Amino acid sequence: MRGALFLPAQTDSVAALFSQPYLAAGLGVVLGVLMISLTRYGVTFMDPETPELGVARAVALASIGMIVAFAALLMYYLFARDGLVPFGLGLVAGFMVPAFVMLFRFSGIAKPSNGGGR
């Protein structure tokens, strides 16, 4: 017994599982949505009484999300390289689509028209 947590055959099967394109893309989307949710949650700490502390908390939470995403991309690169591109595309889509939805919702562009006129 070698004392390893995983035998090579188990590690290969796990890497093969995570290399499946749909699973990799789905995991990327989930991580992207978690990143944007964490960023959105970080913004709730901002208040007029202590703006510096609120910004520091928001930046810390956003940085934690980016570090986790970088670590996940690194793990895909090292162990399941065939799933790296679908995972990366899912990660970008999972982050950017909700970000654009929030951008348009808060900007007022998506407000329904009241029939024109002044």
Protein Blocks (a to p, Z undefined) as FASTA:
>chain_A
ZZiabdfklmmmmmmmmmpmklmmmmmmmmmmmmmmmmmmmmmmpcfklmmlmmmmmmmm
mmmmmmmmmmmmmmmmmmmmmlmmmmmmmmmmmmmmmmmmmmmmmnommpccehiaZZ
